[in-house]
C-alpha cells in the first residue's frame, strides 16, 4: 500500500541522504510537503535521494521502531514523485524527476 505522508513525519534520515519529494514529475519541479511511502506488513519504506546529487534513489525500509532494516540503491531516477505497487509482479515502481523511474521487488524492501 502507498500512502502520501507529510515529510515532517519521516524517520531519521541515514547519513549521506536527503528527503526530496516533488509535486510533479518535471524538471525543476517544486518540492512537495508529502512523500509517497510504501507500507507492507510492519515495514515502512521511504524514498531518499543522495546528498551528492547522483541519479539514484535510496529505498530505506524501517521496522515499527524506526530501525533501518534495508537500504537499497536504485540507479536511474531521483527526487521521488509517486510510487505504484503491483500485486501480480510483487514490485513497486517509483517515479521520479524528469519522468524517470526505478523498480524494486517487495523482497528488496524488507522481510515478508
Contact map, one row per residue, 1 for C-alpha under 8 A:
1110000000000000000000000000000000000111000000000000000000000000000000000000000000001000000000000000000000000000
1111000000000000000000000000000000011110000000000000000000000000000000000000000000111000000000000000000000000000
1111100000000000000000000000000000011110000000000000000000000000000000000000000000000000000000000000000000000000
0111110000000000000000000000000001111000000000000000000000000000000000000000000000000000000000000000000000000000
0011111010000000000000000000000001111000000000000000000000000000000000000000000000000000000000000000000000000000
0001111111000000000000000000000011100000000000000000000000000000000000000000000000000000000000000000000000000000
0000111111000000001000000000000011100000000000000000000000000000000000000000000000000000000000000000000000000000
0000011111000000000000000000000000000000000000000000000000000000000000000000000000000000000000000000000000000000
0000111111100000000000000000000000000000000000000000000000000000000000000000000000000000000000000000000000000000
0000011111111000000000000000000000000000000001000000000000000000000000000000000000000000000000000000000000000000
0000000011111000000000000000000000000000000000000000000000000000010000000000000000000000000000000000000000000000
0000000001111100000000000000000000000000000000000000000000000000010000000000000000000000000000000000000000000000
0000000001111110111000000000000000000000000000000000000000000000000000000000000000000000000000000000000000000000
0000000000011111100000000000000000000000000000000000000000000000000000000000000000000000000000000000000000000000
0000000000001111100000000000000000000000000000000000000000000000000000000000000000000000000000000000000000000000
0000000000000111110000000000000000000000000000000111000000000000000000000000000000000000000000000000000000000000
0000000000001111111000000000000000000000000000011110000001000000000000000000000000000000000000000000000000000000
0000000000001001111100000000000000000000000000011110000000000000000000000000000000000000000000000000000000000000
0000001000001000111110000000000000000000000000111000000000000000000000000000000000000000000000000000000000000000
0000000000000000011111000000001100000000000000011000000000000000000000000000001100000000000000000000000000000000
0000000000000000001111100000001111100000000000000000000000000000000000000000001110000000000000000000000000000000
0000000000000000000111111000111100100000000000000000000000000000000000000000001110000000000000011000000000000000
0000000000000000000011111000111100000000000000000000000000000000000000000000000010000000000000000000000000000000
0000000000000000000001111100110000000000000000000000000000000000000000000000000010000000000000001000000000000000
0000000000000000000001111110100000000000000000000000000000000000000000000000000010000000000000111110000000000000
0000000000000000000000011111100000000000000000000000000000000000000000000000000000000000000000001110000000000000
0000000000000000000000001111100000000000000000000000000000000000000000000000000000000000000000001100000000000000
0000000000000000000000000111110000000000000000000000000000000000000000000000000000000000000000000000000000000000
0000000000000000000001111111111000000000000000000000000000000000000000000000000000000000000000001000000000000000
0000000000000000000001110001111100000000000000000000000000000000000000000000000000000000000000000000000000000000
0000000000000000000111100000111110000000000000000000000000000000000000000000000000000000000000000000000000000000
0000000000000000000111100000011111100000000000000000000000000000000000000000000000000000000000000000000000000000
0000011000000000000010000000001111100000000000000000000000000000000000000000000000000000000000000000000000000000
0001111000000000000010000000000111110000000000000000000000000000000000000000000000000000000000000000000000000000
0001111000000000000011000000000111111000000001000000000000000000000000000000000111000000000000000000000000000000
0111100000000000000000000000000001111100000001100000000000000000000000000000000111100000000000000000000000000000
0111100000000000000000000000000000111110000111100000000000000000000000000000000000100000000000000000000000000000
1110000000000000000000000000000000011111000111000000000000000000000000000000000000100000000000000000000000000000
1110000000000000000000000000000000001111111110000000000000000000000000000000000000000000000000000000000000000000
1000000000000000000000000000000000000111111100000000000000000000000000000000000000000000000000000000000000000000
0000000000000000000000000000000000000011111000000000000000000000000000000000000000000000000000000000000000000001
0000000000000000000000000000000000000011111100000000000000000011000000000000000000000000000000000000000000000000
0000000000000000000000000000000000000011111110000000000000001111000000000000000000000000000000000000000000001110
0000000000000000000000000000000000001111011111000000000000001111000000000000000000000000000000000000000000000000
0000000000000000000000000000000000001110001111100000000000111100000000000000000000000000000000000000000000001000
0000000001000000000000000000000000111100000111110000000000111000000000000000000000000000000000000000000000000000
0000000000000000001000000000000000011000000011111000000011110000000000000000000100000000000000000000000000000000
0000000000000000111100000000000000000000000001111100000011110000000000000000001100000000000000000000000000000000
0000000000000000111100000000000000000000000000111110110111000000000000000000011000000000000000000000000000000000
0000000000000001110000000000000000000000000000011111111111000000000000000000000000000000000000000000000000000000
0000000000000001110000000000000000000000000000001111110000000000000000000000000000000000000000000000000000000000
0000000000000001000000000000000000000000000000000111110000000000000000000000000000000000000000000000000000000000
0000000000000000000000000000000000000000000000001111111000000000000000000000000000000000000000000000000000000000
0000000000000000000000000000000000000000000000001111111100000000000000000000010000000000000000000000000000000000
0000000000000000000000000000000000000000000000000100111110000000000000000011110000000000000000000000000000000000
0000000000000000000000000000000000000000000000001100011111000000000000001111110000000000000000000000000000000000
0000000000000000000000000000000000000000000000111100001111100000000000001111111100000000000000000000010000000000
0000000000000000100000000000000000000000000000111100000111110000000000111100000000000000000000000000000000000000
0000000000000000000000000000000000000000000011110000000011111000000001111100000000000000000000000000000000001000
0000000000000000000000000000000000000000000011110000000001111100000111110000000000000000000000000000000000001000
0000000000000000000000000000000000000000001111000000000000111110000111100000000000000000000000000000000000001100
0000000000000000000000000000000000000000001110000000000000011111111111000000000000000000000000000000000000000000
0000000000000000000000000000000000000000011100000000000000001111111110000000000000000000000000000000000000000000
0000000000000000000000000000000000000000011100000000000000000111111000000000000000000000000000000000000000000000
0000000000000000000000000000000000000000000000000000000000000111111000000000000000000000000000000000000000000000
0000000000110000000000000000000000000000000000000000000000000111111100000000000000000000000000000000000000000000
0000000000000000000000000000000000000000000000000000000000000111111110000000000000000000000000000000000000000000
0000000000000000000000000000000000000000000000000000000000011110011111100000000000000000000000000000000000000000
0000000000000000000000000000000000000000000000000000000000011110001111100000000000000000000000000000000000000100
0000000000000000000000000000000000000000000000000000000000111100000111110000000000000000000000000000000000011100
0000000000000000000000000000000000000000000000000000000001111000000111111000000000000000000000000000000000001000
0000000000000000000000000000000000000000000000000000000001110000000001111100000000000000000000000000000000011000
0000000000000000000000000000000000000000000000000000000111100000000000111110000000000000000000000000000000000000
0000000000000000000000000000000000000000000000000000000111100000000000011111100000000000000000000000011100000000
0000000000000000000000000000000000000000000000000000001110000000000000001111100000000000000000000000010000000000
0000000000000000000000000000000000000000000000000000001110000000000000000111110000000000000000000001110000000000
0000000000000000000000000000000000000000000000000000001110000000000000000111111100000000000000111001110000000000
0000000000000000000000000000000000000000000000001000011110000000000000000001111100000000000000011001000000000000
0000000000000000000111000000000000000000000000011000000010000000000000000000111110000000000000011000000000000000
0000000000000000000111000000000000110000000000110000000010000000000000000000111111000000000001111000000000000000
0000000000000000000011111000000000110000000000000000000000000000000000000000001111100000000001111000000000000000
0000000000000000000000000000000000110000000000000000000000000000000000000000000111110000000001110000000000000000
0100000000000000000000000000000000011100000000000000000000000000000000000000000011111000000111100000000000000000
0100000000000000000000000000000000000000000000000000000000000000000000000000000001111100000111000000000000000000
1100000000000000000000000000000000000000000000000000000000000000000000000000000000111110011110000000000000000000
0000000000000000000000000000000000000000000000000000000000000000000000000000000000011111111110000000000000000000
0000000000000000000000000000000000000000000000000000000000000000000000000000000000001111111000000000000000000000
0000000000000000000000000000000000000000000000000000000000000000000000000000000000000111110000000000000000000000
0000000000000000000000000000000000000000000000000000000000000000000000000000000000000111111000000000000000000000
0000000000000000000000000000000000000000000000000000000000000000000000000000000000001111111100000000000011000000
0000000000000000000000000000000000000000000000000000000000000000000000000000000000001110111110000000001111000000
0000000000000000000000000000000000000000000000000000000000000000000000000000000000111100011111000000001111000000
0000000000000000000000000000000000000000000000000000000000000000000000000000000000111100001111100000111100000000
0000000000000000000000000000000000000000000000000000000000000000000000000000000111110000000111110000111100000000
0000000000000000000000001000000000000000000000000000000000000000000000000000100111100000000011111011110000000000
0000000000000000000001001000000000000000000000000000000000000000000000000000111111000000000001111111100000000000
0000000000000000000001011110100000000000000000000000000000000000000000000000111110000000000000111111000000000000
0000000000000000000000001110000000000000000000000000000000000000000000000000000000000000000000011111000000000000
0000000000000000000000001100000000000000000000000000000000000000000000000000000000000000000000111111100000000000
0000000000000000000000000000000000000000000000000000000000000000000000000001110000000000000000111111110000000000
0000000000000000000000000000000000000000000000000000000000000000000000000001100000000000000011110011111000000000
0000000000000000000000000000000000000000000000000000000010000000000000000111100000000000000011100001111100000000
0000000000000000000000000000000000000000000000000000000000000000000000000100000000000000001111000000111110000000
0000000000000000000000000000000000000000000000000000000000000000000000000100000000000000001111000000011111011000
0000000000000000000000000000000000000000000000000000000000000000000000000000000000000000011100000000001111111000
0000000000000000000000000000000000000000000000000000000000000000000000000000000000000000011100000000000111111101
0000000000000000000000000000000000000000000000000000000000000000000000000000000000000000000000000000000011111111
0000000000000000000000000000000000000000000000000000000000000000000001010000000000000000000000000000000111111100
0000000000000000000000000000000000000000001010000000000000111000000001110000000000000000000000000000000111111110
0000000000000000000000000000000000000000001000000000000000001000000011000000000000000000000000000000000001111111
0000000000000000000000000000000000000000001000000000000000000000000000000000000000000000000000000000000000101111
0000000000000000000000000000000000000000100000000000000000000000000000000000000000000000000000000000000001100111
